[in-house]
Amino acid sequence: MASQSLISTVNGYENYIKRNGIDEQVIDAYIEATKVAVNGENDIMYGSKLADRSKGIIERFCKERTGGTIWDLEKYAFANKTYYDLIDKYYQPVLIRAQNQQVDDYFQYLERKREPRERFYMPRKKCFEKMGLIQALQGMIDDEYDILCISGIPGFGKTTTEKFFNSGVIGWFPADFTLFYSHSGDITRMYYDGVYDIVTNNDEYTWNEIFPGLSVTSTNAKMEQFNVGKYKPFPSMQCTSVGSKNAGKVRASKFLLVDDMIGGIEEALNPTILDKLWSKYTVDARQRKIQDTSGKACKEIHIATRWSVQDVIGRIQNKYAGNPRVKIIAMPDVDPITGESNFDFEFGGFTKEFFADQQLLMDEISYKCLYKQEPVEREGLLFPDDKIRRYLNLPHGEPEIVTGQCDTKGKGTDYFVLPVLQKYGDDYYCVDCVCDNTADYEKQYENAANVIVNNEVQECEFERNAGGDRVAMEVNKRVESKGWICNITDIPTETNKEARIFQCSSWILQHVIFKDPSQYKPNEPYGVMMALLKQYSVSGKKQLDDVPDVFSNFALRMQKGNRARKAVIMSSPI
């Protein structure tokens, strides 16, 4: 517990700052007070608080004097081979927090010696914090969570993040041991080499400076194990892969780290393999867990690129739904609000243009899995891509009728969907659509009216449920104001939605023809509509079903022969 004398002294520093602002004298005093709290009075919590405050006033001082951050100053210093005492002062409280189980500070200090452009963490720091990654890792250390699942795009640095975190755990908890588990022996070997390098490479990393009393005492490269500090039943760091005979050989007391159990798309498409991998996790990997030296249960961290709703993370998410001790983080390609890349790091990374290019090259389902972190179950898809009929050009002549079907938006993530179809014989060509999840009603009405008028839609049916009748009326007003007449009707739907979609899927595949993928972009309304249609699965639980729902209602209407006469625009006699 910090002494009252120290607390009063620190309060005096704050009064000094209020009167005089921040200077190097008060910075030095704050740093010294931090050291007294941690090393002298052994109050780690208060000392960490003071260290954080010290960092804050140094950052403020740097901003006032240079116009930039400490990180900016550090980059300038490296580039110009110069020295600034302020940088060293900043790293003193960072070191104290790094030694006392603060993930962000540990990641910062670990790479202090490296050229800024060569560092892993600082160029990614803002992105990682924005998506809650660092906060979640800290939550694992602070015992807020028992299981953490992280999914992100390929190549964002998930395994390196895990290496950094593991090296910190080894130092913070030298009496315990961790186990790294992956699908491939090549991955485990790379991981072992990476963590070992962090712990032993003093030219590149500062691990020995953060943990001066620790060092590697034994290694077994063949077994991909090494020990830090005193002898214990199992080494500090161990690696093993799926299918290895692990009984009695490896254990995890502090963390079980599970990295990418699925090796690729072939495994993701195979339900048998997915079941086997789940079994490997539950009856093998998870059985390696024992209590740590403080008597607490071993925690789990899963990091992967999502392929299937039936992968390990998907099943954990399902089984622990609503459990506050299980944290799930999904890091998609772009921010859904701004449209900007979530991974446009300071040096390198991935731009939104890169993701747009990837979308053009990949099928929508694979892109959603790998880059949106929205895995779908390919088994059970009602509208697989190879079954959907496509067209490049419409048939010659005028269509028998131009019709529309509308599923209005409910709450949350529901979509407002209005496809426009032209009838030629027994086929219906989907020529245009509205498909968005905006909550702006006026925008919904305007978009619907525009697509009806622009395509000269003669009839359009709205689902009455959830205020669809009101939407139909508002859309009709706008259509008429634009000089077009469309027979707009609304009907209730009473049948079970899932059953209706399933029953109508065959008719949709037989009679509805969609644009060739070359005729639209994935991020356009038509592309969004197709992605939502193709990802719908009978085996999924909660999913976006607005697109298959609207086409199922359309199918029912067409099969009933509910036709309206072709509307004709007439000039007004007035």
C-alpha positions, 0 to 999 in steps of 0.5 A: 500500500502506498504511503500517505506521504507519497500520495501527498507528494504526488498530489503536490506535483499535480498542483504544480502542473496546474499552476506552472504547466509541465516541465522536465523537473516535474517529469523527473519527479513523477518518474521517481515517484513511480519507482518509489511506489513500485520498488520502494513501497511495493504498491504495483497498482498505484505504481502502474497508475503513476507510470501511466500518468508519467507517460501522459505528461511526457506525451503532452510535453512532447506535443507542446514542444515538438507538435508531435508524439513521442513515437514521432520523435523516436522515428525522427531520432532514428532517421537522423541518428540523433538522441533525445533525453525525453525518449529515454524518460518516456521509456522508464515508466513504460518499462515499469508497466511492461514488467508489471503485466501491461500488454501494451507497454510490454509490446512497446518496450520489447522492440525499443532497439529496433528501427521504427520501420522494422517494428511489428507493434507500433505501426499496428498499435492504433489499428489493434487498439481500435479493434479491441485486440490489445484490450482483450489480451490485457483482459486475459492477463487481468482475469476478466476472461477465460477464453479469447477467440480472435479472427482476422484477415490473412497476414495481419500478424496474428501469429506474431501477436501471439509470439509477443504475448507468449514471450511476456507470459513466460516472463511474468509467470516464470513458474508456469508453462504455456502450450502452443497448438496448431494444425502443422508442424511447420507452423509450430517450428516457426512459432518456437523459433520466433518466441525463442528469438524474442527471449534470447536475441538481445540485439533485437529485443529487450526481453532480458532488460524487462526480465533481468533475473530470468534466462533460458536454462534449457532447450530442446529444439527437436521437441520445440520446447525451452525452459526459463528460470527454475526447473518445473515439471514442464518447460516454459514454452512448448509446441505441438501440432494436430495429430501429435502423440501428446499424452504425458509429454506436454501440458499448459498451466497458464495459457493454451494457445490454439492457432489456425486448426484448419489448414485450408479451404479443402479442410473447411469444406469437409464436415468430417475433417471439421468434426475430427478437428473439434474432437482433437481440440476437445479430447487432446488439446484441451486435456493438456490443461492443468491449474496454474501455480496460483490454483487458477484454471488454465486459460485459452486463446484461439487465433485463426482466419475463419473458414467455416461456422463449424470451425473451432472458434465457431463451435466455441462461440455457439457453446458459450453464447452469452458467457461474459468470460468468453471474449470473441473478437472478429476483425474484418477488412474494412470499418463497416461505418467509414469504409476505411481499411482496418489494417492500413498500418503506418508502414505497409498493411492493407489498403481499402483498394487492396481489399477491393481488388481481392473481392474482384478476384475471389468468390463472395463466400470465400471473401466473406470467410477470409476477409469479413470474418463472416464464415458460412456453412457451405454444406447445406447452401440452398443457392450454391454458385454453381447452381445459380443461372446467369445471363450476359444479355437479355432475350430479344423483344419486350418482356411480358411483364416487369415486376418487383418484390419487396421485403422491407427492413426490420430492426438491426442488421436486416436488409431492405430488398427489392429485386426487379425482374423481367419475364420472358417465357417461364424465366424471370431475369433479375435486372436490378435491385435495392439491397441495403441495410440503411436505417434512413427511411427516407433513403429506403423510400427514395431508393425503392421509388427510383428502382421502380421508375427507372426500370418501368416496373408495372407491378410490385408486391410488398410484404405487409409484416413489420410495417410493410403496408406503410412502406408500400404507401410511401413508395407509391407516393414517390413513384407517382410524383416521378410520373410513373404508375405501378400497381403496388400491393401489399400482402401478409406472410404467415408461413414459416420463413425457413420452410418457405425458403426451403420449399421455394429454393428449387423453383428459384434456381429453375426460373430466376436468372441473375446477372453474370458476375462480370456485370456487377461489383461485389460492393454494389447493391446487386453484388450484396444481394447475390452474396446474401443469397449464396451464403444462406444455409439450411444448417446455419442458425441465425443468419441474414435471410432477407434476400432468400426470403424476398425471392421465396415470396416472389416464387409463391406469387408467380406460382399462383399466377398473380399477374397485373395488367401492364401499366400505361402512362397516359397524358393528363387532360388537365 
